Amino acid sequence: MNVECGCPTLRGQPLATIRKLDGRCRRGGAVLVEAAIIMSVLVMFVLGTIDLSLAVSRYNMLSAAARQGAREAIVHGQQAPPRRSAWGPSNYAGHVSDGSEIAQAIRPALVGVEPEDVSITMSWPDGSNAEQMRVQCTVATTHRLLLTSLFTDQELALSATSTMRIAH
């Protein structure tokens, strides 16, 4: 006895064969749903990895900018004039876009970042800009995560600090 089945591969088969193999035909829809779930998780994982990589890259850039700022500051100490201007010992706080001498020293290290989004803090923890005293440069910005920006306006605060001793 032949029974009609909804599966094209089982049409015209005996009833016993259809009962054995009919589960395979009904499984096609479940495989499609499972594939959609797995693919969405995989895409989220890949996008999250890319997003984290961008944040780490931006942090690395901030770290290089803070190092560059500290390097410039160690040669702008108390004994720097007349060749260079002296920086400090009063603290400096500003943005890369403000056009100050400190901001201009740091700006080349910040490729691909809006200057008005990056803040700079330069301080002299020992209270002096004399030789062998410390100078500390902190560079900070925010990174908007791609995945969370779909749901919230939350941003990740990134900050890098470099401390060095003044050379002259």
C-alpha atoms as a printed R data frame, in Angstrom:
    type eleno elety resid chain resno      x      y      z
1   ATOM     1    CA   MET     A     1  0.000  0.000  0.000
2   ATOM     2    CA   ASN     A     2  1.415  3.353 -1.025
3   ATOM     3    CA   VAL     A     3  0.622  6.414  1.078
4   ATOM     4    CA   GLU     A     4  1.243 10.001  0.076
5   ATOM     5    CA   CYS     A     5  3.720 11.878  2.237
6   ATOM     6    CA   GLY     A     6  4.554 15.595  2.344
7   ATOM     7    CA   CYS     A     7  8.223 14.847  1.768
8   ATOM     8    CA   PRO     A     8  9.173 14.711 -1.936
9   ATOM     9    CA   THR     A     9 11.739 11.954 -1.371
10  ATOM    10    CA   LEU     A    10  9.192  9.612  0.230
11  ATOM    11    CA   ARG     A    11  6.369  9.887 -2.327
12  ATOM    12    CA   GLY     A    12  5.303  6.521 -3.669
13  ATOM    13    CA   GLN     A    13  7.097  4.552 -0.916
14  ATOM    14    CA   PRO     A    14  5.439  1.807  1.151
15  ATOM    15    CA   LEU     A    15  3.935  2.801  4.539
16  ATOM    16    CA   ALA     A    16  6.636  0.962  6.531
17  ATOM    17    CA   THR     A    17  9.367  2.906  4.751
18  ATOM    18    CA   ILE     A    18  7.522  6.177  5.278
19  ATOM    19    CA   ARG     A    19  7.219  5.548  9.020
20  ATOM    20    CA   LYS     A    20 10.966  4.889  9.261
21  ATOM    21    CA   LEU     A    21 12.095  7.821  7.170
22  ATOM    22    CA   ASP     A    22  9.368 10.451  7.751
23  ATOM    23    CA   GLY     A    23 11.203 11.887 10.784
24  ATOM    24    CA   ARG     A    24 14.065 12.946  8.488
25  ATOM    25    CA   CYS     A    25 11.758 15.059  6.350
26  ATOM    26    CA   ARG     A    26 10.219 16.821  9.330
27  ATOM    27    CA   ARG     A    27 13.730 17.546 10.650
28  ATOM    28    CA   GLY     A    28 14.446 20.033  7.818
29  ATOM    29    CA   GLY     A    29 12.578 22.879  9.543
30  ATOM    30    CA   ALA     A    30 14.339 22.256 12.851
31  ATOM    31    CA   VAL     A    31 17.741 22.357 11.149
32  ATOM    32    CA   LEU     A    32 16.873 25.730  9.640
33  ATOM    33    CA   VAL     A    33 15.896 27.165 13.046
34  ATOM    34    CA   GLU     A    34 19.007 25.744 14.698
35  ATOM    35    CA   ALA     A    35 21.215 27.167 11.939
36  ATOM    36    CA   ALA     A    36 19.641 30.617 12.380
37  ATOM    37    CA   ILE     A    37 20.296 30.547 16.129
38  ATOM    38    CA   ILE     A    38 23.881 29.329 15.744
39  ATOM    39    CA   MET     A    39 24.637 31.839 12.987
40  ATOM    40    CA   SER     A    40 23.293 34.767 15.023
41  ATOM    41    CA   VAL     A    41 25.437 33.747 18.019
42  ATOM    42    CA   LEU     A    42 28.457 33.343 15.741
43  ATOM    43    CA   VAL     A    43 27.920 36.769 14.126
44  ATOM    44    CA   MET     A    44 27.559 38.389 17.578
45  ATOM    45    CA   PHE     A    45 30.782 36.684 18.692
46  ATOM    46    CA   VAL     A    46 32.694 37.879 15.605
47  ATOM    47    CA   LEU     A    47 31.362 41.454 15.913
48  ATOM    48    CA   GLY     A    48 32.183 41.459 19.638
49  ATOM    49    CA   THR     A    49 35.720 40.337 18.875
50  ATOM    50    CA   ILE     A    50 36.142 43.087 16.283
51  ATOM    51    CA   ASP     A    51 34.690 45.644 18.702
52  ATOM    52    CA   LEU     A    52 37.044 44.585 21.488
53  ATOM    53    CA   SER     A    53 39.966 44.705 19.049
54  ATOM    54    CA   LEU     A    54 39.094 48.300 18.148
55  ATOM    55    CA   ALA     A    55 38.950 49.252 21.837
56  ATOM    56    CA   VAL     A    56 42.341 47.636 22.511
57  ATOM    57    CA   SER     A    57 43.804 49.394 19.473
58  ATOM    58    CA   ARG     A    58 42.478 52.747 20.691
59  ATOM    59    CA   TYR     A    59 43.895 52.081 24.188
60  ATOM    60    CA   ASN     A    60 47.282 51.238 22.652
61  ATOM    61    CA   MET     A    61 47.174 54.515 20.726
62  ATOM    62    CA   LEU     A    62 46.368 56.432 23.945
63  ATOM    63    CA   SER     A    63 49.264 54.706 25.671
64  ATOM    64    CA   ALA     A    64 51.632 55.771 22.893
65  ATOM    65    CA   ALA     A    65 50.288 59.343 23.114
66  ATOM    66    CA   ALA     A    66 50.826 59.460 26.892
67  ATOM    67    CA   ARG     A    67 54.384 58.181 26.425
68  ATOM    68    CA   GLN     A    68 54.989 60.804 23.734
69  ATOM    69    CA   GLY     A    69 53.671 63.546 26.024
70  ATOM    70    CA   ALA     A    70 55.889 62.429 28.902
71  ATOM    71    CA   ARG     A    71 58.935 62.235 26.595
72  ATOM    72    CA   GLU     A    72 58.347 65.776 25.427
73  ATOM    73    CA   ALA     A    73 57.832 66.975 29.005
74  ATOM    74    CA   ILE     A    74 61.128 65.520 30.264
75  ATOM    75    CA   VAL     A    75 63.068 67.821 27.921
76  ATOM    76    CA   HIS     A    76 60.925 70.846 28.792
77  ATOM    77    CA   GLY     A    77 62.075 71.034 32.390
78  ATOM    78    CA   GLN     A    78 63.480 73.909 34.405
79  ATOM    79    CA   GLN     A    79 66.775 73.936 32.462
80  ATOM    80    CA   ALA     A    80 65.167 73.797 28.989
81  ATOM    81    CA   PRO     A    81 65.261 77.528 28.137
82  ATOM    82    CA   PRO     A    82 66.476 79.169 25.932
83  ATOM    83    CA   ARG     A    83 66.297 76.328 23.372
84  ATOM    84    CA   ARG     A    84 62.871 75.161 24.487
85  ATOM    85    CA   SER     A    85 60.112 76.537 26.644
86  ATOM    86    CA   ALA     A    86 59.800 75.254 30.204
87  ATOM    87    CA   TRP     A    87 56.675 73.260 31.087
88  ATOM    88    CA   GLY     A    88 55.368 73.033 34.633
89  ATOM    89    CA   PRO     A    89 55.407 72.789 37.563
90  ATOM    90    CA   SER     A    90 51.813 73.998 37.493
91  ATOM    91    CA   ASN     A    91 49.411 71.309 36.290
92  ATOM    92    CA   TYR     A    92 47.957 71.414 32.789
93  ATOM    93    CA   ALA     A    93 44.534 70.115 31.806
94  ATOM    94    CA   GLY     A    94 43.126 70.522 28.316
95  ATOM    95    CA   HIS     A    95 42.151 68.845 25.074
96  ATOM    96    CA   VAL     A    96 44.239 67.890 22.066
97  ATOM    97    CA   SER     A    97 42.245 70.392 20.015
98  ATOM    98    CA   ASP     A    98 43.134 73.442 22.163
99  ATOM    99    CA   GLY     A    99 46.337 74.206 20.223
100 ATOM   100    CA   SER     A   100 48.671 74.460 23.219
101 ATOM   101    CA   GLU     A   101 52.299 73.394 22.950
102 ATOM   102    CA   ILE     A   102 51.574 70.257 25.008
103 ATOM   103    CA   ALA     A   103 48.604 69.344 22.825
104 ATOM   104    CA   GLN     A   104 50.649 69.843 19.655
105 ATOM   105    CA   ALA     A   105 53.320 67.482 21.008
106 ATOM   106    CA   ILE     A   106 50.770 64.729 21.631
107 ATOM   107    CA   ARG     A   107 48.535 65.165 18.588
108 ATOM   108    CA   PRO     A   108 50.704 63.229 16.040
109 ATOM   109    CA   ALA     A   109 50.352 60.042 18.124
110 ATOM   110    CA   LEU     A   110 46.540 60.172 17.958
111 ATOM   111    CA   VAL     A   111 45.716 58.994 14.450
112 ATOM   112    CA   GLY     A   112 42.043 58.509 13.646
113 ATOM   113    CA   VAL     A   113 40.677 60.077 16.820
114 ATOM   114    CA   GLU     A   114 38.760 63.337 16.985
115 ATOM   115    CA   PRO     A   115 41.045 65.818 18.841
116 ATOM   116    CA   GLU     A   116 38.175 67.382 20.784
117 ATOM   117    CA   ASP     A   117 37.336 63.939 22.248
118 ATOM   118    CA   VAL     A   118 40.790 63.463 23.826
119 ATOM   119    CA   SER     A   119 41.703 65.116 27.131
120 ATOM   120    CA   ILE     A   120 45.242 65.651 28.398
121 ATOM   121    CA   THR     A   121 46.406 66.099 31.971
122 ATOM   122    CA   MET     A   122 50.031 66.917 32.673
123 ATOM   123    CA   SER     A   123 51.212 67.070 36.287
124 ATOM   124    CA   TRP     A   124 54.448 67.197 38.244
125 ATOM   125    CA   PRO     A   125 53.915 64.899 41.290
126 ATOM   126    CA   ASP     A   126 57.074 66.121 43.060
127 ATOM   127    CA   GLY     A   127 55.946 69.758 42.767
128 ATOM   128    CA   SER     A   128 58.901 70.845 40.667
129 ATOM   129    CA   ASN     A   129 60.087 70.713 37.066
130 ATOM   130    CA   ALA     A   130 63.753 70.433 38.082
131 ATOM   131    CA   GLU     A   131 66.047 67.695 36.819
132 ATOM   132    CA   GLN     A   132 65.271 64.163 38.134
133 ATOM   133    CA   MET     A   133 61.774 65.174 39.317
134 ATOM   134    CA   ARG     A   134 58.821 63.273 37.894
135 ATOM   135    CA   VAL     A   135 56.329 64.364 35.251
136 ATOM   136    CA   GLN     A   136 53.100 62.490 34.633
137 ATOM   137    CA   CYS     A   137 51.038 62.628 31.423
138 ATOM   138    CA   THR     A   138 47.514 61.200 31.269
139 ATOM   139    CA   VAL     A   139 45.561 60.957 28.020
140 ATOM   140    CA   ALA     A   140 41.891 59.924 28.083
141 ATOM   141    CA   THR     A   141 38.984 59.430 25.695
142 ATOM   142    CA   THR     A   142 35.875 57.285 25.309
143 ATOM   143    CA   HIS     A   143 35.142 54.387 22.969
144 ATOM   144    CA   ARG     A   144 31.610 53.654 21.879
145 ATOM   145    CA   LEU     A   145 31.103 49.904 21.620
146 ATOM   146    CA   LEU     A   146 29.357 48.881 18.414
147 ATOM   147    CA   LEU     A   147 27.252 46.047 19.847
148 ATOM   148    CA   THR     A   148 25.983 47.910 22.892
149 ATOM   149    CA   SER     A   149 25.288 51.056 20.866
150 ATOM   150    CA   LEU     A   150 22.347 49.218 19.340
151 ATOM   151    CA   PHE     A   151 20.694 49.012 22.755
152 ATOM   152    CA   THR     A   152 22.198 51.765 24.947
153 ATOM   153    CA   ASP     A   153 24.317 54.916 24.725
154 ATOM   154    CA   GLN     A   154 26.980 53.512 27.057
155 ATOM   155    CA   GLU     A   155 30.608 54.322 26.283
156 ATOM   156    CA   LEU     A   156 33.821 52.758 27.515
157 ATOM   157    CA   ALA     A   157 36.207 55.212 29.226
158 ATOM   158    CA   LEU     A   158 39.821 54.692 28.162
159 ATOM   159    CA   SER     A   159 42.779 56.328 29.877
160 ATOM   160    CA   ALA     A   160 46.563 55.869 29.713
161 ATOM   161    CA   THR     A   161 49.207 57.371 31.997
162 ATOM   162    CA   SER     A   162 52.971 57.636 31.612
163 ATOM   163    CA   THR     A   163 55.405 58.877 34.283
164 ATOM   164    CA   MET     A   164 59.044 59.774 33.596
165 ATOM   165    CA   ARG     A   165 61.904 61.680 35.230
166 ATOM   166    CA   ILE     A   166 62.849 65.097 33.855
167 ATOM   167    CA   ALA     A   167 66.141 65.026 31.961
168 ATOM   168    CA   HIS     A   168 66.851 68.791 31.819
